[in-house]
């Protein structure tokens, strides 16, 4: 008996996993990613002559549609109802010839936030990106959808600076869910999610996750001792253990970050007199310098005239 080498086994497994696109208008190009439910492939839509992404389950359940298939279809329906530039649009949904459920979406170019962050520039650039990240999350909340798994790995940065929120597979619409279900990623999920308190999970749970993402971004930009105190206060309020102590909504969180960028008062931070004066000076620095230069020139002119 001859045993196949590992490389050959891996090739056979890969070939077996490839979706059977017979009877569809899609032509397989390559696999571009893998998640908990299955894989994402780059395919060619022959009808429109463009590349799109096809997400498909790994296995077919012999007993009929299971939880994973229902979750995949549910994710497709959620995405289809969230038409926003920061959320990937869905183009098609169905079942392949091999029995696996799939849906087709826009092919996202770029890289994940956790990959991009180490190479990002100034703190201001990071914070402006964070504000753009808040926009699609706030939009989803207006539609009654809570993401529940926001983290740098689920944020894509496009080649032109686009910010897209990915992986809505565990998103919740409404409040109908069994108690005790723990959904999220350690380090980013809120305490109520970690405890399985599904009735307590709402928009403020995503606020907690966004606060953790904000901490990730500022930790990448500066050491803990050199981080601006107002930013630490913003992240601290967003990540408060008690949901009532957090920002009530994502727009409130984003507004405080914009306030910091604009050198205005940050609601989450109690300023000392020295901090207030420094912030005031930085905000009006150019005008103050021009006035001082003008006064200095006038003084020099007066001294010259007295001679």
VEXDODO-482661 format. One record per residue (C-alpha): x, y, z; residue number from 0. Coordinates in Angstrom, 3 decimals, decimal comma. Last residue first. Layout:
<pts>
         x         y         z  resi
         X         Y         Z   NUM
...
</pts>
This chain:
<pts>
         x         y         z  resi
    15,828   106,736    17,898   306
    12,223   106,874    19,037   305
    11,103   105,752    15,562   304
    13,175   102,565    15,778   303
    11,669   101,663    19,163   302
     8,176   102,221    17,805   301
     8,910   100,029    14,777   300
    10,323    97,253    16,974   299
     7,183    97,335    19,110   298
     4,946    97,263    16,063   297
     6,903    94,310    14,684   296
     6,563    92,449    17,996   295
     2,818    93,148    18,110   294
     2,379    91,797    14,583   293
     4,463    88,706    15,353   292
     2,375    88,087    18,487   291
    -0,867    88,493    16,540   290
     0,349    86,102    13,823   289
     1,448    83,528    16,426   288
    -1,935    83,685    18,168   287
    -3,816    83,279    14,871   286
    -1,732    80,246    13,914   285
    -2,027    78,612    17,340   284
    -5,790    79,002    17,676   283
    -6,602    75,338    18,291   282
    -3,204    74,568    19,784   281
    -3,517    77,484    22,233   280
    -7,018    76,493    23,306   279
    -5,904    72,888    23,832   278
    -2,941    74,026    25,913   277
    -5,163    76,349    27,981   276
    -7,736    73,607    28,584   275
    -5,065    71,088    29,527   274
    -3,581    73,529    32,042   273
    -6,978    74,268    33,565   272
    -7,633    70,540    33,986   271
    -9,977    68,885    31,532   270
   -12,604    66,301    32,463   269
   -12,690    63,868    29,532   268
   -15,671    62,010    28,072   267
   -17,220    65,180    26,645   266
   -14,121    66,100    24,656   265
   -13,915    69,884    24,309   264
   -12,649    71,064    20,937   263
    -9,247    70,545    19,353   262
   -10,825    69,660    15,982   261
    -9,368    66,142    16,150   260
   -10,557    65,777    19,749   259
   -14,037    66,934    18,800   258
   -14,050    64,473    15,904   257
   -13,316    61,684    18,420   256
   -16,141    62,953    20,646   255
   -18,525    63,044    17,677   254
   -17,602    59,465    16,718   253
   -18,623    58,197    20,164   252
   -21,905    60,116    20,050   251
   -22,557    58,825    16,500   250
   -22,007    55,250    17,783   249
   -24,777    55,535    20,355   248
   -25,449    55,837    24,079   247
   -21,771    56,334    24,839   246
   -20,906    54,010    27,680   245
   -21,917    54,307    31,339   244
   -25,300    52,651    30,784   243
   -23,534    49,643    29,230   242
   -21,714    49,018    32,540   241
   -18,250    47,602    31,895   240
   -17,128    50,853    30,234   239
   -15,390    50,301    26,909   238
   -16,743    53,418    25,162   237
   -15,996    55,493    28,265   236
   -12,440    54,220    28,459   235
   -11,825    54,743    24,748   234
   -12,934    58,366    25,024   233
   -10,945    58,897    28,242   232
    -7,783    57,476    26,675   231
    -8,320    59,844    23,759   230
    -8,683    62,808    26,119   229
    -5,454    61,813    27,930   228
    -3,333    61,926    24,785   227
    -1,219    58,752    24,482   226
     2,391    59,167    25,598   225
     2,405    56,787    28,552   224
     0,591    54,016    26,690   223
     3,138    54,009    23,817   222
     1,993    55,676    20,632   221
     0,502    54,937    17,209   220
    -0,221    51,210    17,484   219
    -1,750    51,722    20,933   218
    -3,908    54,478    19,391   217
    -5,320    52,091    16,798   216
    -5,898    49,163    19,156   215
    -7,536    51,462    21,705   214
    -9,914    52,686    18,988   213
   -10,714    49,067    18,076   212
   -11,532    48,403    21,752   211
   -13,805    51,459    21,792   210
   -15,441    50,151    18,614   209
   -16,136    46,863    20,392   208
   -17,740    48,682    23,343   207
   -19,870    50,797    20,984   206
   -20,942    47,535    19,297   205
   -22,301    46,386    22,666   204
   -23,892    49,824    23,068   203
   -26,000    49,124    19,972   202
   -27,725    46,236    21,773   201
   -26,915    43,119    23,783   200
   -28,746    43,010    27,131   199
   -31,288    40,383    26,025   198
   -28,412    38,178    24,833   197
   -26,813    37,956    28,255   196
   -24,290    35,294    27,245   195
   -21,782    36,443    29,866   194
   -19,196    37,299    27,200   193
   -21,835    39,290    25,318   192
   -22,715    41,272    28,449   191
   -19,018    41,952    29,039   190
   -18,646    43,439    25,543   189
   -16,833    41,624    22,752   188
   -13,493    43,020    21,582   187
   -10,840    41,322    23,716   186
   -12,342    37,894    23,137   185
   -14,231    37,769    19,861   184
   -18,016    37,709    19,586   183
   -21,052    35,547    20,288   182
   -21,891    33,748    23,534   181
   -25,416    32,284    23,452   180
   -26,763    31,959    27,008   179
   -30,248    33,206    26,216   178
   -31,914    32,121    22,981   177
   -32,443    34,837    20,386   176
   -35,207    37,214    19,356   175
   -33,890    40,713    20,022   174
   -34,109    42,467    16,663   173
   -31,647    41,762    13,880   172
   -28,430    40,270    15,188   171
   -25,121    40,066    13,363   170
   -23,266    36,759    13,665   169
   -22,498    36,385     9,945   168
   -21,956    40,094     9,333   167
   -18,375    39,523     8,219   166
   -17,021    42,825     6,858   165
   -17,132    46,540     7,674   164
   -15,667    48,554     4,805   163
   -13,385    51,596     4,916   162
   -12,401    53,024     1,545   161
    -8,973    54,676     1,544   160
    -8,380    54,503    -2,197   159
    -6,748    51,045    -2,160   158
    -9,470    49,699     0,157   157
    -9,204    49,251     3,909   156
   -11,107    46,224     5,194   155
   -12,479    45,871     8,720   154
   -13,311    42,451    10,146   153
    -9,755    41,672    11,290   152
    -9,654    45,006    13,170   151
   -12,614    43,941    15,356   150
   -16,398    44,278    15,300   149
   -18,109    41,002    16,122   148
   -21,586    41,830    17,472   147
   -22,839    43,534    14,254   146
   -26,101    44,941    15,662   145
   -28,826    45,482    13,034   144
   -31,973    47,562    13,702   143
   -31,771    49,563    10,476   142
   -30,528    52,653    12,335   141
   -27,940    50,377    13,942   140
   -26,685    49,411    10,491   139
   -26,163    53,092     9,635   138
   -24,228    53,633    12,885   137
   -21,962    50,712    11,975   136
   -21,536    52,069     8,431   135
   -20,450    55,496     9,807   134
   -18,233    54,385    12,718   133
   -15,521    53,105    10,386   132
   -15,248    56,565     8,823   131
   -14,588    58,001    12,299   130
   -11,914    55,358    12,859   129
   -10,200    56,332     9,592   128
   -10,088    59,943    10,781   127
    -8,599    58,711    14,062   126
    -5,847    56,745    12,353   125
    -4,901    59,652    10,094   124
    -4,797    61,981    13,112   123
    -2,492    59,604    14,971   122
    -0,038    59,962    12,122   121
     1,044    57,363     9,639   120
    -0,308    53,873     9,094   119
     2,132    51,028     8,559   118
     1,356    49,067    11,739   117
    -2,387    49,626    11,125   116
    -2,611    48,058     7,648   115
    -2,521    44,389     8,664   114
    -4,929    44,768    11,605   113
    -7,135    46,935     9,377   112
    -7,482    44,203     6,783   111
    -6,149    44,697     3,285   110
    -7,236    46,031    -0,089   109
    -9,645    44,893    -2,794   108
   -13,195    43,873    -1,979   107
   -14,950    41,736    -4,578   106
   -18,603    42,774    -4,415   105
   -20,891    39,983    -3,320   104
   -22,095    36,561    -4,399   103
   -23,936    34,153    -2,139   102
   -23,603    30,452    -1,653   101
   -25,389    27,359    -0,389   100
   -23,780    24,000    -1,103    99
   -25,651    21,259    -2,930    98
   -22,886    20,224    -5,355    97
   -24,747    21,991    -8,190    96
   -24,552    25,245    -6,250    95
   -27,383    26,746    -4,182    94
   -28,464    30,393    -4,348    93
   -27,676    34,021    -3,658    92
   -26,753    36,968    -5,916    91
   -25,424    40,535    -5,958    90
   -24,757    41,391    -2,284    89
   -23,299    44,811    -1,444    88
   -20,274    45,181     0,912    87
   -20,937    47,696     3,676    86
   -19,064    51,014     3,945    85
   -20,752    52,519     0,871    84
   -24,162    51,764     2,451    83
   -27,084    49,611     1,332    82
   -27,781    47,412     4,342    81
   -30,757    45,224     3,418    80
   -28,799    42,972     1,065    79
   -26,157    42,563     3,760    78
   -28,742    41,242     6,224    77
   -30,222    38,882     3,607    76
   -26,781    37,502     2,731    75
   -25,948    36,969     6,417    74
   -29,230    35,111     6,872    73
   -28,454    32,865     3,915    72
   -25,080    32,014     5,449    71
   -26,611    31,474     8,902    70
   -29,276    29,163     7,502    69
   -26,573    27,208     5,696    68
   -24,518    26,960     8,883    67
   -27,504    25,929    11,001    66
   -28,435    23,055     8,751    65
   -30,142    22,558     5,406    64
   -30,783    18,849     4,784    63
   -29,780    15,668     6,571    62
   -26,778    15,119     4,272    61
   -25,329    18,519     5,334    60
   -23,160    19,743     2,457    59
   -19,708    20,940     3,413    58
   -17,504    24,022     3,227    57
   -20,173    26,682     2,708    56
   -19,752    29,215    -0,093    55
   -18,848    32,890    -0,401    54
   -18,416    34,092    -3,979    53
   -16,511    37,322    -4,597    52
   -16,856    39,234    -7,871    51
   -14,744    39,752   -10,995    50
   -16,388    41,466   -13,965    49
   -17,596    40,609   -17,458    48
   -21,260    41,384   -16,738    47
   -22,729    38,034   -17,767    46
   -19,463    36,105   -17,385    45
   -19,245    36,890   -13,677    44
   -15,671    35,851   -12,957    43
   -14,936    34,317    -9,575    42
   -12,690    35,175    -6,635    41
   -13,491    32,703    -3,933    40
   -14,506    33,028    -0,286    39
   -14,431    29,959     1,926    38
   -16,590    28,344     4,551    37
   -18,546    28,944     7,741    36
   -15,732    29,988    10,090    35
   -13,860    31,949     7,477    34
   -11,547    31,370     4,547    33
   -10,039    33,759     2,028    32
    -9,075    34,550    -1,550    31
    -9,633    31,251    -3,354    30
    -8,902    31,535    -7,044    29
   -10,409    32,033   -10,513    28
   -13,678    30,068   -10,690    27
   -16,064    31,027   -13,493    26
   -19,543    32,265   -12,610    25
   -22,695    32,319   -14,749    24
   -23,996    29,278   -12,864    23
   -24,996    25,858   -14,218    22
   -21,725    24,261   -13,220    21
   -19,999    26,277   -10,492    20
   -18,923    23,260    -8,443    19
   -17,167    24,869    -5,504    18
   -13,571    23,930    -4,736    17
   -13,327    21,895    -1,542    16
   -12,542    18,647    -3,338    15
    -9,748    20,311    -5,310    14
    -8,262    21,731    -2,125    13
    -8,447    18,335    -0,435    12
    -6,735    16,703    -3,406    11
    -3,989    19,333    -3,386    10
    -3,498    18,920     0,368     9
    -3,254    15,162    -0,028     8
    -0,631    15,575    -2,744     7
     1,439    17,873    -0,527     6
     1,100    15,497     2,423     5
     2,573    12,591     0,445     4
     0,212     9,844    -0,712     3
     0,570     6,530     1,021     2
     1,372     3,402    -0,970     1
     0,000     0,000     0,000     0
</pts>
